[in-house]
Amino acid sequence: MHLELAPNKRYYSIGEIAKAFDVNASLIRFWDKEFDILKPKKNAKGNRMFTPEDVKNLQLIYHLVKERGFTLDGAKTHLKEGQKKTLDKFDIINKLETIKAQLTTIKNQL
């Protein structure tokens, strides 16, 4: 999954996150309540503002729940048992998918 978010931003709104993941904002709010690894800041109005670290964690949650079919409890357990190792693997997979997309683009341009 390749997200379309503006690079180098410090914070993303829940609307930007929901659009990037192609899900409803209510699902992002629900995951925020369910998963301790998500810690978005709240502005003066109380709106959630997600950091790039939160986005990485949301990608991992999305991967576990939506792509691999984990239950919420299963995803929570998986994250607690091997969070660092899981995040490292997920980062490697994301980088490889980005490289693959770039190589495919280059191939199509030839």
Summary of the structure (lengths in Angstrom):
residues: 110
radius of gyration: 15.0
end to end distance: 24.8
largest distance: 50.9
contacts: 272
relative contact order: 0.13
helix: 65%
strand: 6%
